Amino acid sequence: MLDHNEATDYTDIEAVRAEVREARRVFAEHHWPVIDVTGARSRRRRRRSISSCCAAMAATAERIILASASLARAGLLRSAGVDFTGEPAAIDESRLKRAARRRGESATSCAIALATEKACVVSRRYPEALVIGADQILAIGTEWFDKPADLAEAYAQRGRCAGGPTGLRPPRGCPRRGSLVARDAGA
């Protein structure tokens, strides 16, 4: 959020700490392994590289599947040297987004639900694999943006984003045998 001084959930350190505490509680409750992408638990407290995180994920499974048709996400894994296959989940994202809005959830919570659902759907097809699910929702305040259907809609969205703080919430989930083993809220 360059050139913006407005406070959001992603600039409020206490909100971020609360989200991290909640994630740790949920992971401990389910006995899910955690791949620390921040380096916060190391003595040097240096951020881990994408390739280091991917190597940690690769060590947990023989086969890695990206539950996405996204060329950008596939490119990130390829550039990190990860051997994987892409397998889109084909879920009803609109239904999940409408339900999240009715429950008053944040864009981040909804993106987590989408990523988790995609990964779990694919994980049920390939129970032996580690499946990476990812999604993101562009949000300005309480307004959520979907992928534009055409160029005119893209320009209209760009106009609504101009001059205001935006937040792209890209959480990821990794289930194995249909159960979530890792989650990153992308904060």
C-alpha positions in Angstrom: 0.0 0.0 0.0 2.5 2.5 -1.2 1.7 6.2 -0.7 -1.2 5.5 1.6 -1.4 6.3 5.3 -4.9 4.8 5.9 -5.0 2.0 8.5 -6.4 -1.4 7.4 -6.4 -4.8 8.9 -3.1 -5.4 7.0 -1.4 -2.3 8.5 -2.7 -2.8 12.0 0.0 -4.9 13.7 -2.4 -6.0 16.4 -4.9 -7.3 13.8 -2.0 -9.3 12.1 -0.8 -10.7 15.5 -4.4 -11.8 16.3 -4.7 -13.5 13.0 -1.4 -15.3 13.5 -2.5 -16.4 17.0 -5.8 -17.8 15.7 -4.0 -19.6 12.9 -1.6 -21.2 15.4 -4.5 -22.2 17.6 -6.4 -23.9 14.7 -3.2 -25.7 13.5 -2.4 -27.0 16.9 -6.0 -28.1 17.4 -5.9 -30.2 14.2 -2.3 -31.3 14.7 -1.4 -29.8 11.3 2.3 -29.3 10.4 3.3 -25.7 9.8 5.8 -24.6 7.2 7.2 -21.3 8.6 7.6 -19.0 5.6 8.6 -16.0 7.8 11.7 -17.3 9.5 10.2 -16.0 12.8 11.1 -19.2 14.6 14.7 -19.2 13.5 17.5 -17.5 15.5 18.4 -15.3 12.6 14.8 -14.3 12.0 15.3 -13.9 8.3 12.5 -14.4 5.8 12.7 -17.8 4.1 12.9 -17.8 0.4 10.2 -19.2 -1.8 12.5 -22.0 -2.9 13.2 -22.9 0.7 9.5 -23.0 1.5 8.8 -25.1 -1.6 11.6 -27.5 -0.6 10.0 -27.9 2.8 6.6 -28.7 1.1 8.3 -31.1 -1.3 9.8 -33.0 1.6 6.4 -33.8 2.9 5.0 -35.5 -0.2 6.2 -37.5 -3.2 3.8 -35.7 -5.6 2.8 -32.1 -5.6 -0.3 -30.8 -7.3 -1.3 -27.2 -7.8 -5.1 -27.0 -7.6 -5.3 -24.1 -10.0 -5.2 -23.2 -13.7 -3.3 -20.0 -12.9 -0.3 -19.5 -15.1 1.1 -17.0 -12.6 1.0 -19.5 -9.7 2.4 -22.3 -11.9 5.2 -19.9 -12.9 6.1 -19.2 -9.3 6.4 -22.9 -8.5 8.4 -23.6 -11.7 10.8 -20.7 -10.9 11.4 -22.2 -7.5 12.3 -25.5 -9.1 9.2 -27.4 -7.8 8.2 -30.5 -9.7 4.4 -30.4 -9.8 1.3 -30.9 -11.9 -1.6 -28.5 -12.3 -5.1 -29.7 -11.7 -8.0 -27.1 -11.6 -10.6 -27.8 -9.0 -13.7 -26.4 -10.8 -15.6 -25.2 -7.8 -18.6 -22.8 -7.6 -16.7 -19.7 -6.4 -19.7 -17.4 -6.7 -21.7 -19.6 -4.3 -18.9 -19.6 -1.7 -18.3 -15.8 -2.1 -22.1 -15.1 -1.6 -22.2 -17.3 1.5 -19.1 -15.6 3.0 -20.6 -12.1 2.3 -23.9 -13.2 4.0 -21.9 -14.3 7.1 -20.1 -11.0 7.1 -16.7 -12.6 6.5 -13.6 -10.6 5.4 -12.2 -10.9 1.9 -9.2 -12.8 3.5 -11.5 -15.3 5.2 -13.3 -15.9 1.9 -10.1 -16.3 0.0 -8.9 -18.9 2.6 -12.2 -20.8 2.2 -11.8 -20.7 -1.6 -8.2 -21.9 -1.5 -9.1 -24.6 1.0 -12.1 -25.8 -1.0 -10.1 -26.0 -4.2 -7.2 -27.9 -2.6 -9.5 -30.3 -0.8 -11.5 -31.1 -3.9 -8.3 -32.0 -5.8 -6.9 -33.8 -2.8 -9.8 -36.2 -2.7 -9.0 -37.1 -6.3 -5.3 -37.6 -5.5 -5.1 -38.6 -1.8 -1.4 -39.6 -2.0 -0.3 -36.1 -3.1 0.3 -32.8 -1.4 -2.1 -30.4 -3.0 -1.5 -26.6 -3.0 -4.7 -24.5 -3.2 -4.5 -20.8 -3.7 -6.9 -17.9 -4.3 -7.0 -14.2 -3.9 -9.6 -11.5 -3.6 -8.9 -7.9 -4.5 -10.6 -5.7 -2.0 -11.0 -2.0 -1.4 -12.6 -1.5 2.0 -15.6 -3.8 2.0 -15.9 -4.0 -1.8 -14.6 -7.2 -3.4 -13.6 -7.4 -7.0 -13.9 -10.5 -9.2 -11.8 -11.1 -12.3 -13.1 -8.7 -15.0 -15.1 -10.4 -17.8 -13.7 -8.1 -20.5 -11.5 -5.1 -21.1 -14.3 -2.6 -20.4 -14.9 -4.1 -17.0 -11.2 -4.2 -16.3 -11.0 -0.4 -17.0 -14.1 0.2 -14.8 -12.4 -1.8 -11.9 -9.2 0.1 -12.4 -11.0 3.4 -12.1 -12.7 2.3 -8.8 -9.3 1.3 -7.4 -7.5 4.5 -8.4 -6.5 6.7 -5.4 -7.6 4.3 -2.8 -5.8 1.6 -0.7 -6.3 -1.9 -2.1 -5.5 -5.2 -0.5 -4.8 -8.4 -2.4 -5.4 -11.3 -0.1 -3.6 -14.4 -1.4 -3.9 -17.2 1.1 -2.8 -20.7 0.3 -3.9 -24.1 1.7 -2.2 -27.5 1.4 -4.4 -30.6 2.2 -3.3 -34.2 2.1 -5.8 -37.0 1.9 -8.6 -34.4 1.9 -7.5 -32.8 5.2 -5.8 -29.4 5.4 -2.1 -29.8 6.6 -0.9 -26.3 6.1 -2.4 -22.8 5.6 -1.0 -19.4 5.1 -3.3 -16.4 5.4 -1.1 -14.3 3.1 -1.0 -11.4 5.5 
